[in-house]
Amino acid sequence: MLLKFLLFISLFISVSMKASDNIEIYNSYGNSHEVIIQGRLLHKKEFKEVKKSDNFFQNIYRRAKELINNEIKNKTVEVEINHEKFYEKSDFEGYFQFDVTLKKGLKTGYYPIKLKIKNNPDTLTSKATIIDKKMIGIISDFDDTIIVSNVPNKLKLAYNTVFKNYKQRKLVKGLKERFEKILAQNPKNLPTPLFILSGSPQQLFNPIEGFLNYHNFPKHILILKKAHGKNKDPLSDQYKYKMQKIEKLIQLYPNMKWVMFGDSGEKDKEVYESLTKKYPDKVLRFYIRDVKKRGME
């Protein structure tokens, strides 16, 4: 009797969950046959609109609310792309990742993807960025490269991250215009090969996206660190983390030539120098912002 009751409760919870309410999708990207789709299964929260006039306490409350989540573990998520379906379970922190191989190749463009939770018809629609052409791509760090964070000074970093919202944070001047100039060399009407790689945890996806959109950055893929759950990224080793992620991009896009941007705060120069030596035909050049001089070199 107890077993039947537990099965009923489990089925009720599955049916009551909805993709639109419980799936948080991160950027999805890939080439003509291989697509990476990441997200998290959780009970989404309502947030008030961020304002430049928000005070100290409002910002602390919002940040805590963003970081503390009620995840949904061990539930099956269905993804459909180009009429092919794939299934993965959320891990014990609610995260899921699809590394799918498509039978039928896709052309360069934006493709709709549909996500569902098993036993529920509700569908969340997103898009995957597919690139399989010769293009110039950009890989950029985020903290102290795009946004002023003061990473070397941990007190200033904490103040900027916790006590300010994305509308109150400072933009590194001139970088967006440099991105646009480089990306303008690619054919028009194709996806934008701008990849922003950050050591921030995936829980901060929405505020980082909010900052980039607030400042009208070009369309982009935002790659953040998986700090919890199965198959975590290296937590403290920034060199290893960034090497792994960038090498994956180089392998995923064999026709791409890369321009890279970083800062002197956390291993970007060492990473880009290593990549230039290892892939001299892939890395066109790289720029490092000196966080002390506040300029690019």
Contacts in CASP RR format, 6 or more apart in sequence:
PFRMAT RR
TARGET T0000
AUTHOR 0000-0000-0000
METHOD contacts of the structure
MODEL  1
MLLKFLLFISLFISVSMKASDNIEIYNSYGNSHEVIIQGRLLHKKEFKEV
KKSDNFFQNIYRRAKELINNEIKNKTVEVEINHEKFYEKSDFEGYFQFDV
TLKKGLKTGYYPIKLKIKNNPDTLTSKATIIDKKMIGIISDFDDTIIVSN
VPNKLKLAYNTVFKNYKQRKLVKGLKERFEKILAQNPKNLPTPLFILSGS
PQQLFNPIEGFLNYHNFPKHILILKKAHGKNKDPLSDQYKYKMQKIEKLI
QLYPNMKWVMFGDSGEKDKEVYESLTKKYPDKVLRFYIRDVKKRGME
11 119 0 8 1.000
14 75 0 8 1.000
14 117 0 8 1.000
14 118 0 8 1.000
14 119 0 8 1.000
14 120 0 8 1.000
15 119 0 8 1.000
15 120 0 8 1.000
17 72 0 8 1.000
17 75 0 8 1.000
17 117 0 8 1.000
17 120 0 8 1.000
18 117 0 8 1.000
18 120 0 8 1.000
18 122 0 8 1.000
19 115 0 8 1.000
19 116 0 8 1.000
19 117 0 8 1.000
19 120 0 8 1.000
19 122 0 8 1.000
19 123 0 8 1.000
19 124 0 8 1.000
20 122 0 8 1.000
20 123 0 8 1.000
20 124 0 8 1.000
21 43 0 8 1.000
21 44 0 8 1.000
21 122 0 8 1.000
22 41 0 8 1.000
22 42 0 8 1.000
22 43 0 8 1.000
22 44 0 8 1.000
22 72 0 8 1.000
22 117 0 8 1.000
23 39 0 8 1.000
23 40 0 8 1.000
23 41 0 8 1.000
23 77 0 8 1.000
23 115 0 8 1.000
23 117 0 8 1.000
23 124 0 8 1.000
24 39 0 8 1.000
24 40 0 8 1.000
24 41 0 8 1.000
24 42 0 8 1.000
24 44 0 8 1.000
24 205 0 8 1.000
25 37 0 8 1.000
25 38 0 8 1.000
25 39 0 8 1.000
25 115 0 8 1.000
25 124 0 8 1.000
25 126 0 8 1.000
26 38 0 8 1.000
26 39 0 8 1.000
26 40 0 8 1.000
26 202 0 8 1.000
26 205 0 8 1.000
26 222 0 8 1.000
26 224 0 8 1.000
27 38 0 8 1.000
27 129 0 8 1.000
27 220 0 8 1.000
27 221 0 8 1.000
27 222 0 8 1.000
27 223 0 8 1.000
28 35 0 8 1.000
28 36 0 8 1.000
28 37 0 8 1.000
28 38 0 8 1.000
28 113 0 8 1.000
28 126 0 8 1.000
28 127 0 8 1.000
28 128 0 8 1.000
28 129 0 8 1.000
29 35 0 8 1.000
29 36 0 8 1.000
29 128 0 8 1.000
29 129 0 8 1.000
29 130 0 8 1.000
29 131 0 8 1.000
29 221 0 8 1.000
30 36 0 8 1.000
30 128 0 8 1.000
30 129 0 8 1.000
30 130 0 8 1.000
30 131 0 8 1.000
30 252 0 8 1.000
30 253 0 8 1.000
31 130 0 8 1.000
31 131 0 8 1.000
31 132 0 8 1.000
31 252 0 8 1.000
31 253 0 8 1.000
32 102 0 8 1.000
32 105 0 8 1.000
32 106 0 8 1.000
32 107 0 8 1.000
32 108 0 8 1.000
32 130 0 8 1.000
32 132 0 8 1.000
33 101 0 8 1.000
33 102 0 8 1.000
33 105 0 8 1.000
33 106 0 8 1.000
34 99 0 8 1.000
34 100 0 8 1.000
34 101 0 8 1.000
34 102 0 8 1.000
34 252 0 8 1.000
35 81 0 8 1.000
35 98 0 8 1.000
35 99 0 8 1.000
35 100 0 8 1.000
35 102 0 8 1.000
35 128 0 8 1.000
35 130 0 8 1.000
36 97 0 8 1.000
36 98 0 8 1.000
36 99 0 8 1.000
36 252 0 8 1.000
37 79 0 8 1.000
37 81 0 8 1.000
37 97 0 8 1.000
37 98 0 8 1.000
37 100 0 8 1.000
37 113 0 8 1.000
37 128 0 8 1.000
38 95 0 8 1.000
38 96 0 8 1.000
38 97 0 8 1.000
38 98 0 8 1.000
38 202 0 8 1.000
38 226 0 8 1.000
39 95 0 8 1.000
39 96 0 8 1.000
39 97 0 8 1.000
39 202 0 8 1.000
40 69 0 8 1.000
40 71 0 8 1.000
40 90 0 8 1.000
40 93 0 8 1.000
40 94 0 8 1.000
40 95 0 8 1.000
40 96 0 8 1.000
40 202 0 8 1.000
41 71 0 8 1.000
41 72 0 8 1.000
41 73 0 8 1.000
41 75 0 8 1.000
41 77 0 8 1.000
41 90 0 8 1.000
41 94 0 8 1.000
41 95 0 8 1.000
41 96 0 8 1.000
41 117 0 8 1.000
42 69 0 8 1.000
42 70 0 8 1.000
42 71 0 8 1.000
42 72 0 8 1.000
42 94 0 8 1.000
43 69 0 8 1.000
43 70 0 8 1.000
43 72 0 8 1.000
45 65 0 8 1.000
45 69 0 8 1.000
47 62 0 8 1.000
47 65 0 8 1.000
47 66 0 8 1.000
47 206 0 8 1.000
48 62 0 8 1.000
50 62 0 8 1.000
50 165 0 8 1.000
50 166 0 8 1.000
50 167 0 8 1.000
50 207 0 8 1.000
50 210 0 8 1.000
51 165 0 8 1.000
51 167 0 8 1.000
52 167 0 8 1.000
52 168 0 8 1.000
54 62 0 8 1.000
54 165 0 8 1.000
54 167 0 8 1.000
54 168 0 8 1.000
56 163 0 8 1.000
58 165 0 8 1.000
59 162 0 8 1.000
59 163 0 8 1.000
59 164 0 8 1.000
59 165 0 8 1.000
59 168 0 8 1.000
60 162 0 8 1.000
60 163 0 8 1.000
62 165 0 8 1.000
63 161 0 8 1.000
63 162 0 8 1.000
63 207 0 8 1.000
66 203 0 8 1.000
66 204 0 8 1.000
66 206 0 8 1.000
66 207 0 8 1.000
67 201 0 8 1.000
67 203 0 8 1.000
67 204 0 8 1.000
69 203 0 8 1.000
71 90 0 8 1.000
71 93 0 8 1.000
71 94 0 8 1.000
71 95 0 8 1.000
72 90 0 8 1.000
72 94 0 8 1.000
73 90 0 8 1.000
73 91 0 8 1.000
73 92 0 8 1.000
73 93 0 8 1.000
73 94 0 8 1.000
74 89 0 8 1.000
74 90 0 8 1.000
74 91 0 8 1.000
74 92 0 8 1.000
75 89 0 8 1.000
75 90 0 8 1.000
75 94 0 8 1.000
75 117 0 8 1.000
75 118 0 8 1.000
76 87 0 8 1.000
76 88 0 8 1.000
76 89 0 8 1.000
76 117 0 8 1.000
76 118 0 8 1.000
77 87 0 8 1.000
77 88 0 8 1.000
77 89 0 8 1.000
77 90 0 8 1.000
77 96 0 8 1.000
77 115 0 8 1.000
77 116 0 8 1.000
77 117 0 8 1.000
77 118 0 8 1.000
78 85 0 8 1.000
78 86 0 8 1.000
78 87 0 8 1.000
78 115 0 8 1.000
78 116 0 8 1.000
78 117 0 8 1.000
78 118 0 8 1.000
79 85 0 8 1.000
79 86 0 8 1.000
79 87 0 8 1.000
79 88 0 8 1.000
79 98 0 8 1.000
79 100 0 8 1.000
79 113 0 8 1.000
79 114 0 8 1.000
79 115 0 8 1.000
80 86 0 8 1.000
80 113 0 8 1.000
80 114 0 8 1.000
80 115 0 8 1.000
80 116 0 8 1.000
81 100 0 8 1.000
81 102 0 8 1.000
81 111 0 8 1.000
81 112 0 8 1.000
81 113 0 8 1.000
81 114 0 8 1.000
81 128 0 8 1.000
82 102 0 8 1.000
82 104 0 8 1.000
82 105 0 8 1.000
82 106 0 8 1.000
82 111 0 8 1.000
84 100 0 8 1.000
84 102 0 8 1.000
84 103 0 8 1.000
84 104 0 8 1.000
86 98 0 8 1.000
86 100 0 8 1.000
87 118 0 8 1.000
88 96 0 8 1.000
88 97 0 8 1.000
88 98 0 8 1.000
89 96 0 8 1.000
90 96 0 8 1.000
91 229 0 8 1.000
91 230 0 8 1.000
92 229 0 8 1.000
92 230 0 8 1.000
93 228 0 8 1.000
93 229 0 8 1.000
93 230 0 8 1.000
94 229 0 8 1.000
95 202 0 8 1.000
95 226 0 8 1.000
95 228 0 8 1.000
95 229 0 8 1.000
95 230 0 8 1.000
97 231 0 8 1.000
106 130 0 8 1.000
106 132 0 8 1.000
107 130 0 8 1.000
107 132 0 8 1.000
108 130 0 8 1.000
108 131 0 8 1.000
108 132 0 8 1.000
108 133 0 8 1.000
108 190 0 8 1.000
108 191 0 8 1.000
109 129 0 8 1.000
109 130 0 8 1.000
109 131 0 8 1.000
109 190 0 8 1.000
109 191 0 8 1.000
110 127 0 8 1.000
110 128 0 8 1.000
110 129 0 8 1.000
110 130 0 8 1.000
110 191 0 8 1.000
111 127 0 8 1.000
111 128 0 8 1.000
111 130 0 8 1.000
112 125 0 8 1.000
112 126 0 8 1.000
112 127 0 8 1.000
112 128 0 8 1.000
113 125 0 8 1.000
113 126 0 8 1.000
113 127 0 8 1.000
113 128 0 8 1.000
114 123 0 8 1.000
114 124 0 8 1.000
114 125 0 8 1.000
115 123 0 8 1.000
115 124 0 8 1.000
115 125 0 8 1.000
115 126 0 8 1.000
116 122 0 8 1.000
116 123 0 8 1.000
116 124 0 8 1.000
129 191 0 8 1.000
129 192 0 8 1.000
129 219 0 8 1.000
129 221 0 8 1.000
130 191 0 8 1.000
131 190 0 8 1.000
131 191 0 8 1.000
131 193 0 8 1.000
131 253 0 8 1.000
131 256 0 8 1.000
132 253 0 8 1.000
132 255 0 8 1.000
133 187 0 8 1.000
133 190 0 8 1.000
133 255 0 8 1.000
134 255 0 8 1.000
134 256 0 8 1.000
134 257 0 8 1.000
135 186 0 8 1.000
135 187 0 8 1.000
135 190 0 8 1.000
135 193 0 8 1.000
135 255 0 8 1.000
135 256 0 8 1.000
135 257 0 8 1.000
136 182 0 8 1.000
136 183 0 8 1.000
136 185 0 8 1.000
136 186 0 8 1.000
136 193 0 8 1.000
136 256 0 8 1.000
136 257 0 8 1.000
136 258 0 8 1.000
136 259 0 8 1.000
136 284 0 8 1.000
137 182 0 8 1.000
137 183 0 8 1.000
137 186 0 8 1.000
137 193 0 8 1.000
137 194 0 8 1.000
137 195 0 8 1.000
137 256 0 8 1.000
137 257 0 8 1.000
137 258 0 8 1.000
137 259 0 8 1.000
138 179 0 8 1.000
138 182 0 8 1.000
138 183 0 8 1.000
138 193 0 8 1.000
138 194 0 8 1.000
138 195 0 8 1.000
138 258 0 8 1.000
138 259 0 8 1.000
138 260 0 8 1.000
138 261 0 8 1.000
139 195 0 8 1.000
139 197 0 8 1.000
139 246 0 8 1.000
139 249 0 8 1.000
139 258 0 8 1.000
139 259 0 8 1.000
139 260 0 8 1.000
139 261 0 8 1.000
140 146 0 8 1.000
140 175 0 8 1.000
140 179 0 8 1.000
140 194 0 8 1.000
140 195 0 8 1.000
140 196 0 8 1.000
140 197 0 8 1.000
140 260 0 8 1.000
140 261 0 8 1.000
140 262 0 8 1.000
141 196 0 8 1.000
141 197 0 8 1.000
141 198 0 8 1.000
141 242 0 8 1.000
141 261 0 8 1.000
141 262 0 8 1.000
141 263 0 8 1.000
141 266 0 8 1.000
141 268 0 8 1.000
142 196 0 8 1.000
142 197 0 8 1.000
142 198 0 8 1.000
142 199 0 8 1.000
142 200 0 8 1.000
142 208 0 8 1.000
143 149 0 8 1.000
143 151 0 8 1.000
143 157 0 8 1.000
143 198 0 8 1.000
143 199 0 8 1.000
143 200 0 8 1.000
143 263 0 8 1.000
143 266 0 8 1.000
144 150 0 8 1.000
144 151 0 8 1.000
144 172 0 8 1.000
144 262 0 8 1.000
144 263 0 8 1.000
144 265 0 8 1.000
144 289 0 8 1.000
144 291 0 8 1.000
145 172 0 8 1.000
145 175 0 8 1.000
145 261 0 8 1.000
145 262 0 8 1.000
145 263 0 8 1.000
145 268 0 8 1.000
145 289 0 8 1.000
146 171 0 8 1.000
146 172 0 8 1.000
146 175 0 8 1.000
146 196 0 8 1.000
146 212 0 8 1.000
146 217 0 8 1.000
147 169 0 8 1.000
147 170 0 8 1.000
147 171 0 8 1.000
147 172 0 8 1.000
147 211 0 8 1.000
148 160 0 8 1.000
148 169 0 8 1.000
148 170 0 8 1.000
148 171 0 8 1.000
148 172 0 8 1.000
149 156 0 8 1.000
149 157 0 8 1.000
149 160 0 8 1.000
149 161 0 8 1.000
150 156 0 8 1.000
150 157 0 8 1.000
150 160 0 8 1.000
150 291 0 8 1.000
151 157 0 8 1.000
151 263 0 8 1.000
151 265 0 8 1.000
151 266 0 8 1.000
151 291 0 8 1.000
152 265 0 8 1.000
152 291 0 8 1.000
160 169 0 8 1.000
165 207 0 8 1.000
166 207 0 8 1.000
166 208 0 8 1.000
166 210 0 8 1.000
166 211 0 8 1.000
166 214 0 8 1.000
167 214 0 8 1.000
169 211 0 8 1.000
171 215 0 8 1.000
172 289 0 8 1.000
175 261 0 8 1.000
175 296 0 8 1.000
176 215 0 8 1.000
176 216 0 8 1.000
176 217 0 8 1.000
176 218 0 8 1.000
178 261 0 8 1.000
178 296 0 8 1.000
179 194 0 8 1.000
179 217 0 8 1.000
179 218 0 8 1.000
180 218 0 8 1.000
182 259 0 8 1.000
183 192 0 8 1.000
183 193 0 8 1.000
183 194 0 8 1.000
183 218 0 8 1.000
186 192 0 8 1.000
186 193 0 8 1.000
191 219 0 8 1.000
192 218 0 8 1.000
192 219 0 8 1.000
192 220 0 8 1.000
193 253 0 8 1.000
193 256 0 8 1.000
194 217 0 8 1.000
194 218 0 8 1.000
194 219 0 8 1.000
194 220 0 8 1.000
194 221 0 8 1.000
195 220 0 8 1.000
195 221 0 8 1.000
195 223 0 8 1.000
195 249 0 8 1.000
196 212 0 8 1.000
196 220 0 8 1.000
196 221 0 8 1.000
196 222 0 8 1.000
196 223 0 8 1.000
197 223 0 8 1.000
197 242 0 8 1.000
197 245 0 8 1.000
197 246 0 8 1.000
198 208 0 8 1.000
198 222 0 8 1.000
198 223 0 8 1.000
198 224 0 8 1.000
198 225 0 8 1.000
199 224 0 8 1.000
199 225 0 8 1.000
199 238 0 8 1.000
199 241 0 8 1.000
200 208 0 8 1.000
200 224 0 8 1.000
200 225 0 8 1.000
201 224 0 8 1.000
201 225 0 8 1.000
201 226 0 8 1.000
201 227 0 8 1.000
201 228 0 8 1.000
202 224 0 8 1.000
202 225 0 8 1.000
202 226 0 8 1.000
202 227 0 8 1.000
203 227 0 8 1.000
204 224 0 8 1.000
205 222 0 8 1.000
205 224 0 8 1.000
208 222 0 8 1.000
208 224 0 8 1.000
209 222 0 8 1.000
212 220 0 8 1.000
212 222 0 8 1.000
223 245 0 8 1.000
225 233 0 8 1.000
225 235 0 8 1.000
225 241 0 8 1.000
226 232 0 8 1.000
226 233 0 8 1.000
227 233 0 8 1.000
227 235 0 8 1.000
233 241 0 8 1.000
233 244 0 8 1.000
233 245 0 8 1.000
234 240 0 8 1.000
234 241 0 8 1.000
234 244 0 8 1.000
238 266 0 8 1.000
238 267 0 8 1.000
238 271 0 8 1.000
239 267 0 8 1.000
239 270 0 8 1.000
239 271 0 8 1.000
242 267 0 8 1.000
242 268 0 8 1.000
242 271 0 8 1.000
243 271 0 8 1.000
243 274 0 8 1.000
243 275 0 8 1.000
246 260 0 8 1.000
246 271 0 8 1.000
246 275 0 8 1.000
247 275 0 8 1.000
249 256 0 8 1.000
249 258 0 8 1.000
250 256 0 8 1.000
250 258 0 8 1.000
250 275 0 8 1.000
250 279 0 8 1.000
250 282 0 8 1.000
256 282 0 8 1.000
257 282 0 8 1.000
257 283 0 8 1.000
257 284 0 8 1.000
258 282 0 8 1.000
258 283 0 8 1.000
258 284 0 8 1.000
259 284 0 8 1.000
259 285 0 8 1.000
259 286 0 8 1.000
259 287 0 8 1.000
260 268 0 8 1.000
260 272 0 8 1.000
260 275 0 8 1.000
260 283 0 8 1.000
260 285 0 8 1.000
260 286 0 8 1.000
260 287 0 8 1.000
261 286 0 8 1.000
261 287 0 8 1.000
261 288 0 8 1.000
261 289 0 8 1.000
261 296 0 8 1.000
262 268 0 8 1.000
262 269 0 8 1.000
262 272 0 8 1.000
262 286 0 8 1.000
262 287 0 8 1.000
262 288 0 8 1.000
262 289 0 8 1.000
263 288 0 8 1.000
263 289 0 8 1.000
263 290 0 8 1.000
263 291 0 8 1.000
264 288 0 8 1.000
264 289 0 8 1.000
264 290 0 8 1.000
264 291 0 8 1.000
264 292 0 8 1.000
265 291 0 8 1.000
268 288 0 8 1.000
269 288 0 8 1.000
272 283 0 8 1.000
272 286 0 8 1.000
272 288 0 8 1.000
275 282 0 8 1.000
275 283 0 8 1.000
276 283 0 8 1.000
276 286 0 8 1.000
287 296 0 8 1.000
287 297 0 8 1.000
288 296 0 8 1.000
288 297 0 8 1.000
289 295 0 8 1.000
289 296 0 8 1.000
289 297 0 8 1.000
290 296 0 8 1.000
290 297 0 8 1.000
END
